[in-house]
């Protein structure tokens, strides 16, 4: 199973990707996480990407595609995956299709998680992350047992620097301007499945499973 998740920041892509990864035994590939890790480690990719992430813009296509190419070089068996946050542009989708074509491992389905902009701002500005284990919380929707502290390791939770309102609004603008042509590309290929991202995590997850099943037939 090779899945791509597309949705604005805060649409639950990460949460659903985590469930799909665990339950369907897939590799998780999150380009946002890979880029943030590269920035923290101050690698060449990280240094190039940082100014873009800081202001909520997309990192350049060639940089992100190179990261994905490296992943494939280092994990030759990367056959079953769920992609969270890649491809983000039509150019990335075309490049990635070419790569998968050479490997004879085409994408099975693209799940579009849709949610309106105001809800995105509410969700993301309340998001908090554990810097040690990466667990994601929300101040009201998924609150830790003790406010501001990770349930798992007692670490003080932080807000990602790009999770403040002005950066979120910039990221939404970027998302809308790149996504229509990306979705058209996958719709034309018959791969796109649309899923509104409201309600419980589990009900959305069950709907996604239904969409994937339907794509198989
Ligand atoms: P995310 O964690 O997926 O919300 O990504 C955080 C940030 O990383 C985005 O706002 C972009 O700056 C950058 N990023 C992640 N994935 C990509 C991608 N496929 N193409 C370009 N930039 C990306």
Boltz pocket constraint, residues with backbone or C-beta under 6 A from the ligand:
constraints:
  - pocket:
      binder: B
      contacts: [[A, 9], [A, 31], [A, 32], [A, 33], [A, 35], [A, 52], [A, 53], [A, 56], [A, 57], [A, 58], [A, 59], [A, 60], [A, 61], [A, 64], [A, 84], [A, 85], [A, 86], [A, 87], [A, 88], [A, 89], [A, 92], [A, 171]]
      max_distance: 6.0
